[in-house]
Structure formats: structure tokens, C-alpha cells
């Protein structure tokens, strides 16, 4: 099933939320949860959260508030009638690179095996604070995060 996903479609509203959070937090990484759905060869991201009130933001890492992220995902799922749920996480890098680091891989591996996770193949969206560009990667269930083609959804 992992091999069939080739692209990520990111809703405009999700990117707006991500960019607002990044602008609000200077000199530290920040991030949050992503909700959406898998269909055909794509993952559709419909909304993004911030990191939550108990998040720990550092210069080169962020620990997302898990309880806050779960509440966000549950609320989005309820609002959509169960059509959307957790599909992954996002965070920013304080540099040009949008490539995943070792800790990024470990975080997705943990989430794929987490009993409360709704997917075994989560994505991570990595946003470069310096270039305002981002890349999306899919956890392959094994040893790597595989890059996905990305598109922005206008509505």
C-alpha cells in the first residue's frame, strides 16, 4: 500500500496556518499535526495545527504537545463527519534544507507505530524558514522517508 502514494495535495488553508505559526515564532522550530485523507495515489492535507500550549520549541527541534494534537485531529474528524483524520506532522527547519534529519525519521517511525495513530504511513511536511519552500515525505514503513510530489490546492 505504501508504494501507491506518489503525491501530496496541500490545502491553501493548511499552508496559511503553517505560515502564520512560523511567523509567530522566531529563531526556533515549530510544528504541528496534519489532518486529511488518503485517496488514489495521493494524500490530501486539509488542515494543520500549531504545536499546542505544552509544546517545547528549540532552535533545532520541536516537541509537539500530543494531547493538543489529538484534540485537534479529533475535532477535525468530527467536523468532517469522519472523512479526515491524522495523516502526519509538519515542522520548520531554521535553514535552507527541507530534507529530513535522523530525528525526523525517528519521529515518523514512532508515530507509525503509535496505537492512537490512524495511519501506519504518516507524512511529514518540512518547511524551510529561510526559503519559504517545503517538501513532503512519506514514511515507508521501513528505513526511510520517501519524497512525494506536492501540489497546492486552491480551495
Buried (B, 14 or more C-beta within 10 A) or exposed (E): EEEEBBBBBBBEBBBEBBBEBBEEBEEBBBBBBBBBBBEEEBBBBBBBBBBBEEBEBEEEBBBBBBEBBBBBBEEBBEEBEEEBBBBBBBBBBBEEBBBBBEEBBEBBBEBBEBEEBBBEBBBBBBBBBEEEEBBBBBBBBEEEBBBBEBEEBEE
